[in-house]
């Protein structure tokens, strides 16, 4: 166990951050799945903006790697664009 006051504070702070990161990561994954299941192009394009922002935020905070965020955004953009072609 930690012997210093600052080390105890670090443990508390790290646990708080871990839980927050876990919640945000899980929420983002759920939104990504929701976007992939969407068949309506208008809804998908609105949802894409939200998901893209969430992925950028996770990458900025180093919860996920920036390249992973970019790859996900790219695949989701392709999905949304395919929906636009399918409805046209």
Secondary structure, 3 states (H helix, E strand, C coil): CCCCHHHHHHHHHHHHHHHHHHHHHHHHHHHHHHHHHCCCHHHHHHHHHHHHHHHHHHHHCCCCCHHHHHHHHHHHHHHHHHHHHHHC
